[in-house]
Amino acid sequence: MRELDRGQSFVVTRNGVPVGELTPLLRRRFIPTELIRAAFAGAAPIDPARFRLDIDAHIDQNPTPRA
């Protein structure tokens, strides 16, 4: 368990045959707002109308169930 805490993954075997894998859970990290703002400070502005058109062109957002 200590190795999992350190980020190590393990393959679980039964009679030498792999049957599963133990991997550490991804832990959420808090990132300060100032750091996010600084990272995106030089990013190009987004035009909301064009963004919506791009999304609609590539993703079907029909709420009708398909199954």
N, C-alpha and C positions, 0 to 999 in steps of 0.2 A: 504494500500500500504506500510505503514511503516513496518508492520509485514512481508510482502513478502520480503522487503529489508533485514530483519533480518533472513530470511531463513524459515519462517513459511509457511506451506501449508494449504489450505482450501478446503473443499468439498462444492460445490455449489449445492443448492437444489431448487426444484420448488415444492411448496406445500408439503414440507417435504420429497420429493423423490430426492435422489442424481442424478444430471444430468451432473456434471463435477467436475473438480478439478483445483484449481489455485495453481501452484507451482512456486517457484522462478526459474529464469533462472540460469543455471550454468555459473559462470563467470570464464573466463580464468585468471589464475594467472601466473605471470612471475616467473620463477624459474631460478636463476643464473646458468650458465654453470658449475661453480666450484662445486656447490651443486650436480648436476647430476653426474659429474665425480667422486666425493667422494662417492656417493651412489653405483656406479658400479665399484669402484676401485678393489674390491675383487671378482668380477664376473669372471667366467671361460671364456676363450677366445672362440670365435665362429669360427668354420671352415666354410667358405662361401660355399664350395662345398657340404658339408654334410647338411648344413642348406637348401640349394636349393633342395636337394634330399628329405629332410623331408617335405618341403612345397609342392613339386610336388606329393608326395605320399598321401597327405591329402586334397589338394585343386585343383579343376579342373580350370586350367588357360586358357582354350580354349576361345579365343575371339569371337567365333561364337555365335551370339545371339540365345537364346533358346526359345524366345517367338515369 
